[in-house]
């Protein structure tokens, strides 16, 4: 009986859920001599997949532009399936908003750099992320804690 009450945290699978690349202004933009600007957006989401099983996704959007013209746009979503059982409810948000994204993110970084380099550009290496700070900012912005991450 006591085994049923033991906390469970297991990685079931980490996988590339979605990846897209657009180069809407190629080939003309490739001849431009100006340095492009780079905009990077990250997001974390978590959804129940089954009883005690959750999918946590970390998404990145990387857009480079020269002036108002897009050089390339990469959207990538890396996901993990985690079995999480017998944890106090107040720990579920931090586990899915901090611990799980820290496991998934290195795979996302590699896939984003790979897609960009395969498109013929120097890879964009995403910086390390402090998911704890990101989670705390998200919780503060939401006030009562309602949002995309389960509590």
N, C-alpha and C positions, 0 to 999 in steps of 0.2 A: 504494500500500500504506500509506503513512504516514497517509492520510486515515482509514483504518479505526481507527487508534489515537488519533485526536483525540477528546478528551472531547466528549460530546453532552449538552446539557441544553436541551430545548425544551418549551414549553407546547403541548400539543395542543388542550386544551379546558378551560374552567372552566364548571361548571354546578351548578345547584341540584338536589341529589339527592333531598332529602326536606324537607318542611315541614309542620308540623301546628300547629293552634291549638285549644285547648280552653278553654271558659268554662263549667265545670260548674255554677256557682252563679249564673249570670245568669238573670233580670235583678235578682234581689233584692240580690246583692252590690254591684251598681252604685250602689245607693242608700246604701251605708254611707259614713259620714263619716270613718272612721279612715284613717290613712295605711298603705298596704300595705307589707309587707316584700318584698324582691326577692332571690331566690337565683339565681345564674348559675353553671352548670357548663360547662366546655369540655373537649373531648377531641380528640386527633389520632390518626388511624390511616392505615396505608399497606398496600396490597395489590398484588401483581403482577397486571397485566391481560394482558400478553403478553410476549414476549421483549424486554427492554429498555424496557418500557412499564409505568408504575405509576399506580395511582389513589391519590391522597392526599385524605383527607376531614378536614375540621374540623367538629366538631359542637358545637352550643350548646343548652343547655336553660335556659330562663328561666321561673321560676315566681314569681308574686306571690301573696301570701296576706294576708288580714286575719284575724288570729287563726289558727284551724286550717282556715279555708275558703279554697280556691283562688279567686283572682280570674281569673287566666288562666295557662295553661301553653303555652309555645311550644317546640317542638323543631324544630331546623333543622340540616340537614347539607349543607354546601357541599363540592363535590369538584372536583378537577382531575386531568386525565390528563397525565402528563409522560413524555416520552421521555428516558431517562437511560442513557447507554452509555459504556463505556470509562473508567469512574471506578474508582479503587482501592476495594476493598471497605470499608475503614475510613471512606471519605467518604460512603458510601451512607446510613447512618443519619442523619448531620447534614443531608444534602441533603433527605431525606424528612421529617425531624423538625423542621427549622428553615426552610430555604429555600422548600420547597413550601408549607408552611402560611402563611408570610408573604405569598405570592402569593394564596392562596385566601381568607384571612381578611377582607380588605376587602369582598369580595363577600358573605360571611356576615354581616358587620356591617350592611350595607345591607339585606339581605333580612330579618334579624330586626327591625330598626327599622320596615321597611315593613309586615311582617305585623302587628306590634303596633299601629301607627298605623291600619291598615285595619280593625282590630278595634274601633276607637273609643277607644283609650287613648293617652296621651302616649307617644311612642316611647321605648324603652329603648335607649340607645346603649352598645354594648359597648366597654369600654376597650381601648386599645392593649395588645397582649400581647407580652412578651419571649419569643419561642419558643425562643431559645437557652437561657434560664434554665429554661423549662418542660421542654425536652428533657434538660438536664443533671440536673434533679431526677428525671425519670422514669428516666434511666439509673442514677443513684445508688440509687434505690429498688429497681431490678431487680437490682442487684449485678453479675451477669455480663453484662448487656446483653440478655438474652433478653426478648422482649416483642412488642409489636404493630408496632414499626418494624423493618424489615430492617436488618441490619448490613453 
